[in-house]
Amino acid sequence: MLFQRECDCGGDCERCAIILELACKCEREGTMMVFARDLIIVDARPNEYVGQPIIRDPKGNGPLIAKLRRGQELRVRCTAIKGIAKEHAKWAPTAAVGFEYDPNNKLRHVDYWYEENAKDEWPVDQRNANWESEDTAADAAFDPDATPGAFFFDVEGVGTLDPDQIVQEGIKVLQNKLALVIQGLGGG
């Protein structure tokens, strides 16, 4: 499936968009739940997986779209397009990303402001500090020529992908972009 900006159709075609429809009517007493599983793919698609709603709950329903009462009806035509978070936040699989490279501040890149005691007011993240070697402890001798030896990332997903999948897919995207740069420079 292509990004719309890469497609030459000028609108929505089977190469850059997928049309989904939802037609539900509640004819009984009580509340009728309408879920993502109720969406129906209308047009052709490249393969059977493209356009399928992401359903991860144990019941196989997917996200709740609406609640209908007796006599209420919902008719929706949706256009699903491929996008990235640079265009809109709805395509971002992450809620937060953290980065750290010197949990013990051995490199002295951070000058902590404190009132009484820096060690009490700025606790060390032991989860990351335990991965560091002994010579990077906070009380080790200062080496002005030292460089970071490890980098720590915390990735929090929004539920569509696991954090490991987010990082792996991000690495694939970077590899593809670098390959295009190398190819553009005549390197292959």
JORARA-V138575 format. One record per residue. N is the residue number from 0. RES is the residue in one letter. SS is DSSP state (~ for helix, > for strand, _ for the rest). PHI is phi in whole degrees, -180 to 180 (* if undefined). PSI is psi as a letter, one per 40 degrees, with the letter a starting at -180 (* if undefined). Layout:
BEGIN
n=N res=RES ss=SS phi=PHI psi=PSI
n=N res=RES ss=SS phi=PHI psi=PSI
END
This chain:
BEGIN
n=0 res=M ss=_ phi=* psi=h
n=1 res=L ss=_ phi=-93 psi=i
n=2 res=F ss=_ phi=-71 psi=i
n=3 res=Q ss=~ phi=-62 psi=d
n=4 res=R ss=~ phi=-69 psi=e
n=5 res=E ss=~ phi=-96 psi=e
n=6 res=C ss=_ phi=-93 psi=i
n=7 res=D ss=_ phi=-96 psi=e
n=8 res=C ss=_ phi=-78 psi=d
n=9 res=G ss=_ phi=81 psi=e
n=10 res=G ss=_ phi=-163 psi=b
n=11 res=D ss=_ phi=-113 psi=h
n=12 res=C ss=_ phi=-130 psi=i
n=13 res=E ss=_ phi=-68 psi=e
n=14 res=R ss=_ phi=-87 psi=d
n=15 res=C ss=_ phi=-127 psi=e
n=16 res=A ss=> phi=-151 psi=i
n=17 res=I ss=> phi=-127 psi=h
n=18 res=I ss=> phi=-97 psi=h
n=19 res=L ss=> phi=-122 psi=i
n=20 res=E ss=> phi=-126 psi=i
n=21 res=L ss=> phi=-137 psi=h
n=22 res=A ss=> phi=-135 psi=h
n=23 res=C ss=> phi=-134 psi=i
n=24 res=K ss=> phi=-141 psi=h
n=25 res=C ss=_ phi=-92 psi=h
n=26 res=E ss=_ phi=-116 psi=e
n=27 res=R ss=_ phi=-125 psi=i
n=28 res=E ss=_ phi=-70 psi=i
n=29 res=G ss=_ phi=92 psi=a
n=30 res=T ss=_ phi=-108 psi=h
n=31 res=M ss=> phi=-103 psi=h
n=32 res=M ss=> phi=-90 psi=h
n=33 res=V ss=> phi=-111 psi=h
n=34 res=F ss=> phi=-114 psi=i
n=35 res=A ss=~ phi=-61 psi=d
n=36 res=R ss=~ phi=-63 psi=e
n=37 res=D ss=~ phi=-81 psi=e
n=38 res=L ss=_ phi=-70 psi=h
n=39 res=I ss=> phi=-119 psi=h
n=40 res=I ss=> phi=-79 psi=h
n=41 res=V ss=_ phi=-92 psi=d
n=42 res=D ss=_ phi=-89 psi=i
n=43 res=A ss=_ phi=-67 psi=i
n=44 res=R ss=_ phi=-146 psi=i
n=45 res=P ss=_ phi=-61 psi=d
n=46 res=N ss=_ phi=-153 psi=i
n=47 res=E ss=_ phi=-71 psi=e
n=48 res=Y ss=_ phi=-91 psi=d
n=49 res=V ss=_ phi=-66 psi=h
n=50 res=G ss=_ phi=93 psi=e
n=51 res=Q ss=_ phi=-70 psi=h
n=52 res=P ss=_ phi=-61 psi=i
n=53 res=I ss=_ phi=-79 psi=h
n=54 res=I ss=_ phi=-121 psi=h
n=55 res=R ss=_ phi=-121 psi=e
n=56 res=D ss=_ phi=-77 psi=i
n=57 res=P ss=_ phi=-61 psi=d
n=58 res=K ss=_ phi=-81 psi=e
n=59 res=G ss=_ phi=77 psi=f
n=60 res=N ss=_ phi=-91 psi=d
n=61 res=G ss=_ phi=84 psi=a
n=62 res=P ss=_ phi=-64 psi=i
n=63 res=L ss=> phi=-74 psi=h
n=64 res=I ss=> phi=-97 psi=d
n=65 res=A ss=> phi=-159 psi=i
n=66 res=K ss=> phi=-120 psi=h
n=67 res=L ss=> phi=-112 psi=i
n=68 res=R ss=_ phi=-106 psi=i
n=69 res=R ss=_ phi=-54 psi=h
n=70 res=G ss=_ phi=90 psi=e
n=71 res=Q ss=_ phi=-85 psi=i
n=72 res=E ss=> phi=-138 psi=i
n=73 res=L ss=> phi=-134 psi=h
n=74 res=R ss=> phi=-126 psi=h
n=75 res=V ss=> phi=-133 psi=h
n=76 res=R ss=> phi=-119 psi=h
n=77 res=C ss=> phi=-114 psi=i
n=78 res=T ss=> phi=-116 psi=h
n=79 res=A ss=> phi=-98 psi=h
n=80 res=I ss=> phi=-126 psi=i
n=81 res=K ss=_ phi=-85 psi=h
n=82 res=G ss=_ phi=-154 psi=i
n=83 res=I ss=_ phi=-127 psi=i
n=84 res=A ss=_ phi=-66 psi=d
n=85 res=K ss=_ phi=-64 psi=d
n=86 res=E ss=_ phi=-85 psi=d
n=87 res=H ss=_ phi=-160 psi=i
n=88 res=A ss=~ phi=-63 psi=d
n=89 res=K ss=~ phi=-64 psi=e
n=90 res=W ss=~ phi=-94 psi=e
n=91 res=A ss=_ phi=-83 psi=h
n=92 res=P ss=_ phi=-84 psi=e
n=93 res=T ss=> phi=-113 psi=i
n=94 res=A ss=> phi=-99 psi=d
n=95 res=A ss=> phi=-157 psi=i
n=96 res=V ss=> phi=-134 psi=h
n=97 res=G ss=> phi=-114 psi=i
n=98 res=F ss=> phi=-141 psi=h
n=99 res=E ss=> phi=-152 psi=i
n=100 res=Y ss=_ phi=-129 psi=e
n=101 res=D ss=_ phi=-147 psi=g
n=102 res=P ss=_ phi=-61 psi=d
n=103 res=N ss=_ phi=-92 psi=e
n=104 res=N ss=_ phi=56 psi=f
n=105 res=K ss=_ phi=-68 psi=d
n=106 res=L ss=_ phi=-77 psi=e
n=107 res=R ss=_ phi=59 psi=f
n=108 res=H ss=_ phi=-79 psi=e
n=109 res=V ss=_ phi=-118 psi=h
n=110 res=D ss=_ phi=-106 psi=h
n=111 res=Y ss=_ phi=-71 psi=h
n=112 res=W ss=_ phi=-85 psi=h
n=113 res=Y ss=_ phi=-150 psi=i
n=114 res=E ss=_ phi=-97 psi=d
n=115 res=E ss=_ phi=-116 psi=c
n=116 res=N ss=_ phi=-141 psi=h
n=117 res=A ss=~ phi=-62 psi=d
n=118 res=K ss=~ phi=-66 psi=d
n=119 res=D ss=~ phi=-78 psi=d
n=120 res=E ss=~ phi=-87 psi=e
n=121 res=W ss=_ phi=-128 psi=g
n=122 res=P ss=_ phi=-65 psi=i
n=123 res=V ss=_ phi=-80 psi=h
n=124 res=D ss=_ phi=-73 psi=g
n=125 res=Q ss=~ phi=-62 psi=d
n=126 res=R ss=~ phi=-59 psi=d
n=127 res=N ss=~ phi=-86 psi=d
n=128 res=A ss=~ phi=-64 psi=d
n=129 res=N ss=_ phi=-68 psi=d
n=130 res=W ss=_ phi=-80 psi=e
n=131 res=E ss=_ phi=-75 psi=i
n=132 res=S ss=_ phi=-81 psi=i
n=133 res=E ss=~ phi=-62 psi=d
n=134 res=D ss=~ phi=-76 psi=e
n=135 res=T ss=~ phi=-107 psi=e
n=136 res=A ss=_ phi=-63 psi=i
n=137 res=A ss=_ phi=-62 psi=d
n=138 res=D ss=_ phi=-95 psi=e
n=139 res=A ss=_ phi=-72 psi=i
n=140 res=A ss=_ phi=-63 psi=i
n=141 res=F ss=_ phi=-77 psi=h
n=142 res=D ss=_ phi=-118 psi=h
n=143 res=P ss=_ phi=-67 psi=e
n=144 res=D ss=_ phi=-98 psi=e
n=145 res=A ss=_ phi=-69 psi=i
n=146 res=T ss=_ phi=-127 psi=i
n=147 res=P ss=_ phi=-63 psi=i
n=148 res=G ss=_ phi=-109 psi=e
n=149 res=A ss=_ phi=-146 psi=i
n=150 res=F ss=_ phi=-128 psi=h
n=151 res=F ss=> phi=-117 psi=h
n=152 res=F ss=> phi=-121 psi=h
n=153 res=D ss=> phi=-115 psi=h
n=154 res=V ss=> phi=-120 psi=h
n=155 res=E ss=> phi=-114 psi=h
n=156 res=G ss=> phi=-87 psi=i
n=157 res=V ss=_ phi=-95 psi=e
n=158 res=G ss=_ phi=117 psi=e
n=159 res=T ss=_ phi=-78 psi=d
n=160 res=L ss=_ phi=-136 psi=i
n=161 res=D ss=_ phi=-73 psi=i
n=162 res=P ss=~ phi=-53 psi=d
n=163 res=D ss=~ phi=-62 psi=d
n=164 res=Q ss=~ phi=-65 psi=d
n=165 res=I ss=~ phi=-60 psi=d
n=166 res=V ss=~ phi=-66 psi=d
n=167 res=Q ss=~ phi=-63 psi=d
n=168 res=E ss=~ phi=-67 psi=d
n=169 res=G ss=~ phi=-63 psi=d
n=170 res=I ss=~ phi=-65 psi=d
n=171 res=K ss=~ phi=-61 psi=d
n=172 res=V ss=~ phi=-63 psi=d
n=173 res=L ss=~ phi=-62 psi=d
n=174 res=Q ss=~ phi=-62 psi=d
n=175 res=N ss=~ phi=-64 psi=d
n=176 res=K ss=~ phi=-66 psi=d
n=177 res=L ss=~ phi=-66 psi=d
n=178 res=A ss=~ phi=-63 psi=d
n=179 res=L ss=~ phi=-66 psi=d
n=180 res=V ss=~ phi=-65 psi=d
n=181 res=I ss=~ phi=-63 psi=d
n=182 res=Q ss=~ phi=-64 psi=d
n=183 res=G ss=~ phi=-66 psi=d
n=184 res=L ss=_ phi=-84 psi=e
n=185 res=G ss=_ phi=86 psi=f
n=186 res=G ss=_ phi=-95 psi=e
n=187 res=G ss=_ phi=153 psi=*
END
